[in-house]
Amino acid sequence: MTEPDLTKEERILRMMKRVLTDVAKDTACEPGLRHPLSETTVQGIRECLFVITEREQELAKELGRDTSARPRFIDEPKSEVVVPLNIDSMKRGIKRKDD
């Protein structure tokens, strides 16, 4: 979904989610080291992200948008089967042996 297709509230929620996850990434430290953010702040970020996600789902449902789309790994098997077609032969018609 492109940015212009979103409502103002959806754009705000998306931006807030992006900023909060960027803060989490930028302040992440090596295992065993003390995190620069307090545990209360980290928990607050988690709760904000949870509320944002809930509201995004509510808005999508209200607007009749599909929420079943999920990211896929490149090596994940696909459930669809692609059958290549030779369009040129279809345009000319099927050749029969008796022609």
C-alpha positions as CSV (number, residue, x, y, z in Angstrom):
1,M,0.0,0.0,0.0
2,T,1.4,3.4,-1.0
3,E,1.6,6.3,1.3
4,P,-1.1,8.4,-0.4
5,D,-3.6,5.5,0.0
6,L,-3.3,5.7,3.7
7,T,-5.4,8.0,6.0
8,K,-3.8,10.7,8.0
9,E,-4.1,8.6,11.1
10,E,-2.5,5.6,9.4
11,R,0.4,7.7,8.2
12,I,1.0,9.0,11.8
13,L,0.8,5.5,13.2
14,R,3.3,4.2,10.6
15,M,5.7,7.0,11.3
16,M,5.5,6.6,15.1
17,K,6.1,2.8,14.7
18,R,9.1,3.5,12.5
19,V,10.6,6.0,14.9
20,L,10.1,3.7,17.9
21,T,11.7,0.7,16.2
22,D,14.6,2.9,15.0
23,V,15.2,4.1,18.6
24,A,15.2,0.4,19.7
25,K,17.7,-0.5,16.9
26,D,20.0,2.5,17.5
27,T,20.2,1.9,21.3
28,A,20.7,-1.9,21.1
29,C,23.9,-3.1,22.7
30,E,25.9,-6.3,22.8
31,P,24.6,-9.1,25.0
32,G,25.9,-8.7,28.6
33,L,26.3,-4.9,28.4
34,R,23.9,-2.6,30.3
35,H,21.3,-1.1,28.0
36,P,21.4,2.7,27.7
37,L,17.6,2.9,28.2
38,S,15.9,2.1,31.5
39,E,13.8,-1.0,31.7
40,T,10.7,1.3,32.2
41,T,11.5,3.1,29.0
42,V,12.0,-0.2,27.1
43,Q,8.7,-1.5,28.4
44,G,7.0,1.8,27.5
45,I,8.3,1.4,23.9
46,R,6.9,-2.2,23.8
47,E,3.5,-1.1,25.0
48,C,3.4,1.8,22.5
49,L,4.2,-0.5,19.7
50,F,1.5,-2.9,20.8
51,V,-1.1,-0.1,21.0
52,I,-0.1,1.2,17.5
53,T,-0.3,-2.3,16.0
54,E,-3.8,-2.8,17.5
55,R,-5.0,0.5,16.2
56,E,-3.6,-0.2,12.7
57,Q,-5.5,-3.5,12.7
58,E,-8.7,-1.7,13.8
59,L,-8.4,0.9,11.1
60,A,-7.6,-1.7,8.4
61,K,-10.7,-3.7,9.5
62,E,-12.9,-0.5,9.5
63,L,-11.7,0.4,6.0
64,G,-12.1,-3.2,4.7
65,R,-8.4,-3.7,3.9
66,D,-6.9,-7.2,3.8
67,T,-4.7,-7.8,6.8
68,S,-3.6,-11.3,6.0
69,A,-0.5,-10.3,4.0
70,R,2.7,-11.5,5.6
71,P,6.3,-11.2,4.6
72,R,8.0,-14.2,3.1
73,F,11.6,-15.4,3.0
74,I,13.2,-15.7,-0.4
75,D,13.8,-19.5,0.1
76,E,10.4,-20.2,1.4
77,P,8.4,-22.6,-0.7
78,K,5.6,-21.0,-2.7
79,S,2.1,-22.4,-2.6
80,E,1.4,-21.2,-6.1
81,V,2.5,-23.0,-9.3
82,V,3.5,-21.0,-12.3
83,V,2.8,-22.6,-15.7
84,P,4.7,-21.0,-18.6
85,L,2.6,-20.5,-21.7
86,N,3.8,-20.0,-25.2
87,I,1.6,-17.1,-26.3
88,D,2.7,-17.2,-29.9
89,S,1.4,-20.7,-30.4
90,M,-1.8,-19.8,-28.8
91,K,-2.3,-16.9,-31.2
92,R,-1.7,-19.1,-34.2
93,G,-3.9,-21.9,-32.9
94,I,-3.1,-25.4,-32.1
95,K,-1.5,-27.3,-35.0
96,R,-3.0,-30.7,-35.7
97,K,-1.2,-33.6,-37.4
98,D,-3.9,-33.8,-40.2
99,D,-3.3,-30.1,-41.2
